[in-house]
Amino acid sequence: MGLGALQPGHLIVVLVIVLLIFGPGKLPELGKAMGDGLRELKKATGTEEAKDDGTVAATTTTAAAAPAATTATVTPISVVAAPHVCPSCRGSVPAGDKFCGNCGASMEQVSRSA
C-alpha cells in the first residue's frame, strides 16, 4: 500500500464528502467557481492570457522572441537605494529594511544618520 496523499481511494472519499456537503445540484456551480478562481490566479501570475470570448491562450516568452537591445542605458543608483551597513555585525542590509537580516539589530539609527 502506497503512502501517497492522492491515492484513488482517498480521492473517492473526498468526492463523497463534497457531494454530501454541497449536494448534487451545487456541484456544477462549485466547479465553475473553482475554474474561475484558477483562471484568475493564472491571469494574475501572467502565465496565461484570457481573451474576450472566454477562451484562454497560453503565452510564452522566449529569449529569441525578445528584441535585441542596440544601446544600453545605465541609470545611476540613488543614495536611497544603496545598501546600509549594520552597526552590530557590519553585514550588508538592503535600504528600507528596519532590522538586520543577519543579527536582528535595529537599523533605525542608521537610516536617521544617513
C-alpha positions as CSV (number, residue, x, y, z in Angstrom):
1,M,0.0,0.0,0.0
2,G,1.5,3.4,-1.1
3,L,2.0,6.3,1.2
4,G,0.9,9.0,-1.4
5,A,-1.7,11.6,-0.4
6,L,-3.6,11.5,-3.6
7,Q,-4.5,7.8,-4.0
8,P,-7.7,6.9,-5.8
9,G,-9.4,5.7,-2.6
10,H,-8.7,9.0,-0.9
11,L,-10.0,11.0,-3.9
12,I,-13.2,9.0,-3.9
13,V,-13.7,9.6,-0.1
14,V,-13.1,13.3,-0.6
15,L,-15.6,13.4,-3.6
16,V,-18.3,11.6,-1.5
17,I,-17.8,14.1,1.4
18,V,-18.0,17.1,-1.1
19,L,-21.2,15.5,-2.6
20,L,-22.8,15.1,0.8
21,I,-21.9,18.7,1.9
22,F,-22.9,20.6,-1.2
23,G,-25.4,18.2,-2.8
24,P,-25.6,17.2,-6.5
25,G,-27.3,20.5,-7.6
26,K,-24.4,22.7,-6.3
27,L,-21.5,20.7,-7.9
28,P,-21.7,22.5,-11.3
29,E,-21.6,25.9,-9.6
30,L,-18.8,24.8,-7.3
31,G,-16.8,23.5,-10.4
32,K,-17.4,26.8,-12.2
33,A,-16.3,28.8,-9.2
34,M,-13.1,26.8,-8.9
35,G,-12.4,27.1,-12.6
36,D,-12.9,30.9,-12.5
37,G,-10.6,31.1,-9.4
38,L,-7.9,29.2,-11.1
39,R,-8.2,31.3,-14.3
40,E,-7.9,34.5,-12.3
41,L,-4.9,33.1,-10.4
42,K,-3.2,32.2,-13.7
43,K,-4.1,35.6,-15.2
44,A,-2.6,37.4,-12.1
45,T,0.6,35.4,-12.3
46,G,0.9,36.2,-16.0
47,T,1.2,32.6,-17.2
48,E,-1.9,32.7,-19.3
49,E,-3.8,35.4,-21.2
50,A,-7.6,35.5,-21.2
51,K,-9.3,36.5,-24.4
52,D,-12.6,38.4,-24.7
53,D,-14.5,35.4,-25.9
54,G,-13.9,33.4,-22.7
55,T,-11.1,31.2,-24.1
56,V,-7.7,31.1,-22.5
57,A,-4.5,31.3,-24.6
58,A,-1.1,30.4,-23.2
59,T,1.6,33.0,-23.6
60,T,5.3,32.1,-23.6
61,T,8.2,34.4,-23.8
62,T,11.5,33.1,-25.2
63,A,14.9,34.8,-25.4
64,A,14.7,34.6,-29.2
65,A,11.4,36.4,-29.3
66,A,12.8,39.4,-27.3
67,P,14.3,42.2,-29.5
68,A,18.0,42.7,-29.1
69,A,19.0,45.9,-27.4
70,T,21.1,48.2,-29.6
71,T,22.2,50.6,-26.9
72,A,22.5,50.0,-23.2
73,T,21.1,52.7,-20.9
74,V,22.7,53.0,-17.5
75,T,20.8,54.7,-14.7
76,P,22.7,55.8,-11.6
77,I,21.9,54.2,-8.3
78,S,20.4,56.7,-5.9
79,V,21.8,57.0,-2.4
80,V,18.4,55.9,-1.0
81,A,18.6,52.5,-2.8
82,A,22.2,51.8,-1.7
83,P,22.5,49.1,1.0
84,H,23.4,50.1,4.5
85,V,26.0,48.5,6.8
86,C,24.7,47.1,10.1
87,P,26.4,48.8,13.1
88,S,26.5,45.5,15.1
89,C,27.7,42.8,12.7
90,R,28.9,45.0,9.8
91,G,26.7,43.0,7.4
92,S,25.0,44.4,4.3
93,V,21.4,45.4,4.9
94,P,19.1,46.5,2.0
95,A,17.9,50.1,2.1
96,G,14.4,50.3,3.7
97,D,14.9,47.3,6.0
98,K,14.2,48.2,9.6
99,F,16.2,45.3,11.1
100,C,19.4,43.5,10.1
101,G,18.8,40.1,8.5
102,N,22.0,38.7,10.0
103,C,21.8,39.7,13.6
104,G,18.4,41.3,14.0
105,A,19.8,44.7,15.2
106,S,17.6,47.7,14.6
107,M,18.5,49.8,11.6
108,E,16.6,52.9,12.8
109,Q,19.7,54.8,13.9
110,V,21.5,54.1,10.5
111,S,18.6,55.5,8.5
112,R,18.4,58.6,10.6
113,S,22.1,59.3,10.3
114,A,22.1,58.8,6.5
